[in-house]
Amino acid sequence: MPRVHFIAIGGAAMHSLAIALSKNDSFRVTGSDDEIFEPSRSRLKERGLLPEKMGWFPERLDKRIDAVVVGMHATEDNPELVRARELGLRIYSFPEYLYENTRGKTRVVVGGSHGKTTTTAMILYVLNKLHVNADYMVGAQIEGFDNMVKLSYDAKIAVFEGDEYLTSPLDRRPKFHIYRPHIAVLTGIAWDHINVFPTFDIYVEQFRKFADLIEHQGRLIYCGDDRNLCDIASQVRPDIVTFAYHTPEYEVRDGVTYLHTATGEVPLKVFGEHNLQNMEAARLVCRQLGVSDKKFYEAIAGFSGANNRLQRVAESATSVAYKDFAHSPSKLRATVRAVREQYPDKKLVACMELHTFSSLTEEFLPQYKDCMAEADVAFVYYNPEVIKHKRLKDITPEQVKAAFGGSNLTVFTDSGLLVNELRGMNMDHTALLFMTSGNFSGVDLAALAGELVGGR
C-alpha cells in the first residue's frame, strides 16, 4: 500500500488532495501542520486525517514512505522536509504530484489573473452533468462535487485550475508551468502578486512561458479582448491551434441574464460580462472534448456559480446580497460592474477588504483607481495589523481613498465600525456586495448580509 505524507496538510488545496487520496483504499495518507483552520480542520477530522498534535515530527518519517507532498506553508528549513531529504524520499510539490498522476490523460489547464476558478468550475459542471468522468483540481467548492480535488485510475481527462503563484518553497516556478496542458485557457492578464513579480512585464512573461509549455499540437483558448493575450497567441509555436473568444450576445430582463445562441435564448443563473466570457471559454474547451454546443448550453443553464464567486448569500422581496472573492483591481471592477448591470434600479453598496500582499502595498494601490466608481456607496476596509504581519510599509486611510478616487468612498480600519455603519443604513431596494479574499477580520458575512437585507 503506497504511503503518502503531506507536510502542511491544512492548506486549501493540500487537504483536498489528501482527502482525494484517502478515498482510494490503496493509499495510506498521513500529514502534519503547525496550525489548521476551518473548514480544512473539520474536513480532515471527518476523514480521520487530522494530525493528533500540531507541529512537525521528523522522527515519524522513514524510508517506507513512497511520496512526500510539500505545501507552500512549509518553509525550506521545515524539520520534516529536512528529514525527507536526508532519507532520499521522493518529494513533490502539490502541482508536481497532480502532473505525475495525470501524465497519461488529456490535461485541460485554465490560467489567467481572473476568472480561472469560475471557468474551471463551469467546465467541470458541464462534464459532470453529461456524465463525463474527469479528474480535477479547482479552487472553490462546486455544486455536485464533494471535494476540490479528484484523482482516479480510469478518467481520461484532467481539468486543473492553473495558478500563477509559486509552486513550493523549493520550486520558484509558477504552479501552472508544471501541468503542461493539451488544452490551455488564458482568461486575461492583470498585474498581481507583486511580491513575486515586481514588474508587469515579468508577470506577463509567466503567461508567455505557460503558452510555450503547451503539449505538441495542443490548443490555446484565450480572451481576444486582452491585448497581451493576443500578443502571446500570435507568437505561439506553429503546432499549437489558437481560439480567441469574446463576450457573447446577451441581455438582462427582470433580473435574469439571457444568453443569445444559435438555438435560441438560454436563461442563466449567473450574470456579469466576466462570467459570460468565462462561459465562452468553457464552451470552447468542452467542444474540444467532444461536447456539442447544444448539450453545453442545456447543461450550463443550471450552473449557479462556484463558492464565494458572486455567491448570493441573502435576499428579500426588495434587496439582495452577494459575496465575492474579488480583491485585485480587475476582479473588483468586473464584479462591481456586473452587479450594477444586473440590478440597475437598486442602490449598490459595495464593501471590499484590502487583504493580500499586493493590495496592501503602497506602490500597488494606484492600480485600484475608479474600481468602485459604479457603486452608489463604496466602503474599503483594511486591518493595520495585517500590514504589520506581512512586514509591509504602513499605509493610511487617506492614501487608500486617494488611490481609489471618487466621492462615494469611505475607508475603515476597524471592521466593527464598518459593520455599525452598514447596520445604520436603509437597505431597502439595495444590492449589497462584499468582496474579499479574507473575512473582514472575523465577520460572518453571510449572517451579516441576512441581518442587513432582512432575508436569507
Secondary structure, DSSP 8 states (H G I E B T S, - for coil): --EEEEETTTSHHHHHHHHHHHTSTT-EEEEEBS---TTHHHHHHHTT-S-SSSB--GGG--TT--EEEE-TTS-TT-HHHHHHHHHT--EEEHHHHHHHTTTTSEEEEEE-SSSHHHHHHHHHHHHHHTT---EEE-SS--TT-S-SEE--SS-SEEEEE---SEEETTEEEEGGGSS--SEEEE-------TTT--SHHHHHHHHHHHHHTS-TT-EEEEETT-HHHHHHHTTS-TT-EEEEE----EEEETTEEEEEETTEEEE-S--SHHHHHHHHHHHHHHHHTT--HHHHHHHHTT----TTSSEEEEE-SS-EEEEE---SHHHHHHHHHHHHHH-TTSEEEEEEE--STTTT-TTTGGGGTTTTTT-SEEEEE--HHHHHHTT-----HHHHHHHH-STTEEEES-HHHHHHHHHTS--TTEEEEEE-SS-TTT--HHHHHHHHHT--
